[in-house]
Amino acid sequence: MTQSFALSRYGSDLLQAGQNLLAQKTRSILTALGIIFGVGAVIGMLAIGAGARAESLRFIEQLGVRNLLVASRPATSDQELQQRRRSSPGLTERDVRILEANVDSLETLSPRKGLHPNVVLPKPSKEMPELFGVRPSYALIHNWQLAEGRAFEPADNEAGAAVCVLGEAAKVSLFGYGSALEKYVKVNDTWLKVVGVLKEQIASGSSLTQDPNQVIYTPLRTMQYRFFDISGYLKDELDGVDVRLKQGADSVEASKIVVAILNSTHHNTADFAVTIPAELLAEQQRSQAIFTYVMVAIAAISLLVGGIGIMNIVLATVLERTREIGIRRATGARRADIVRQFLFESILISISGGILGIGFGYFLAWLIAASAGWSTIVTPTSIVIAFGVSAAVGLVFGIYPARKASRIDPIEALRYE
């Protein structure tokens, strides 16, 4: 019976709080704006962080968390090239054979040779695609997903077959949105038959790698036998070697072995670099975590301002309703009843603002994705955090004016005009 009475009293106080807020619609909405913008900003910033993390994970998975990427460093001048060649032959097929023989944790690898064509037919509608010569194992190393056709086969590489696989953007630029299978691409003086087209891949957005969507891939032997890069005399025999490690191998330890081997064959000449995608992922996650914390902290200031706004409005309401408070106290209301009445009003403002803020957060995430081209993901965790904080703000900033209202002397309140 006592519990039923308490619930009825709480329900009555909650209903009265709602009616008081509805009676001052404009004031209530303006008060809730700080909460709405604060919750929306928190959700929007967390959506940016979640989207960036997802894109990083996809990019690193594409590079391969079990991979090591060895890249040559082209000389910038004839003098630098001559100085290097006194001690190092650059990145060569010999390095590939030595790595295959001496890295125990190696599962497979693929040398890579790049070429910027002078002529490509059909004429690209956008920028000129790059030509990459790679082994068939390159498809496994970089987790190729084919939209149509097939990848290279070992027989294609052994025969130096005039075939190619197109990146998604290169295919659209050359052939539009129709099928490209069995069609031919002329690169410089060589016609290549299209045997496969890749699904869209994630570009790094940096100088780490060439955009994989804007590449024509051909077997390495085909590149070596059928193409000659006159403009690439400053480059090494190979542009890179992509290594895939065995399951469970320590990529950091393996990278030390690879660096030691190459330092030995290159006589400690700094003409190559080794990238570890697993370490790159960890570094990106640390940077993005810091970015997210900073952005959420900035967004949370809106919630703080909203909480201060709630406190100011409730304090003003207490002064306006001093006589009402005196009447309630004179007719038997306790201090706890007065506290509950005003506390419910501040909590209702913050909860209502939080609900509207969730909708604003979804809109903000969509707007950022549409206008800036960033990937955004609104997660349930971000909604719970933002809404929980908004409710807590209403509770915390409503306590002081509620307690102030409860301490008003009933006799003085009845005399208040």
WOBELRA-V141056 format. One record per helix or strand. SS is the DSSP state (H for helix, E for strand). FROM is the first residue (numbers start at 1). LEN is the number of residues. Records with the same first field share a line. If there is no record, write none. Layout:
SS=FROM-LEN + FROM-LEN
This chain:
H=2-22 + 25-39 + 78-8 + 93-10 + 138-4 + 154-6 + 168-8 + 212-3 + 220-7 + 230-3 + 251-15 + 277-44 + 322-9 + 335-38 + 380-27 + 410-6
E=67-6 + 106-11 + 120-2 + 130-5 + 146-4 + 163-4 + 184-4 + 190-9 + 215-5 + 240-6 + 272-5
